[in-house]
Amino acid sequence: MTGFDAVCFDLDGTLCVSDQDPAELLDAAFARADTDPLFSAADVAAVDPADLPPADSDVEFQCFRFGASADRAGTDPSAATITAVAEAYVEAHDPTAVSFRVGARDALEYARERYDLALVTNGGRETQRAKQAALGITDHFDVEVYCDPSAGVVPKPDPVPFRTALDELGVRADATLKVGDSHGADVVGAHNAGMASAWVPRRELPSAELPSDPDPAPTHRLDSMTDLHGVI
């Protein structure tokens, strides 16, 4: 397909996936915090980060996410307990324990040969760059935008980080494709900025049922990262 001058990728869940088992990681966090399990990994996976308030740190983000997970599970832990679990989770989580999502390496290299590339990802620069280093892609992007409120960069789906990437690339929004696994963050954010979107949800996650008719509708809905070749 022609018509694009640039491709903008998300990182987590789109290009890479964690090698750490989410259920084991959560169990370890509960054990370190000395509390009974309050929610399941499925409850956590069903929380859309785009629905959470902006967080100023990894621990605060997990507090918001775990609070929403507890609501889903029908438990009512104290703020102190949620904070203890969040701190233990962040301590146990290894940002370098990542691998390419199936098809993502080839899709990225294919796009890199043909387009200007941007990375727009929620998360602090240090953490996200560690993931890029583990994947060997620290030099793959012409522009990188790390959405981190503590650094003054609002998270997706706010259009500001997308527009920052467009300005730095020097390309039009309507000539840029955003590729991401999150409808709430990537598709909504891209459309807020006037960009086209390729939504690549991860069907293997124990998350809430994926909507068949999401609003807004993505420009392209793909079954896997391998299918990106047919879009670009």
ABEGO torsion letter per residue (X at the ends): XBGBABBBBBABGAABBBABBAAAAAAAAAAAAGBBBABBAAAAAABBAAABBBBABAAAAAAAAAAAAAAAAGBBBBAAAAAAAAAAAAAABBAABBBBBBGAAAAAAAAAAABBBBBBBBEBAAAAAAAAAAAGAAAABABBBBBBAAAGBBBOABAAAAAAAAAAAGBBAAABBBBBABAAAAAAAAAAAGBBBBBBBBAABBBBBBBABBOBBBABBBABAAAAAAAX
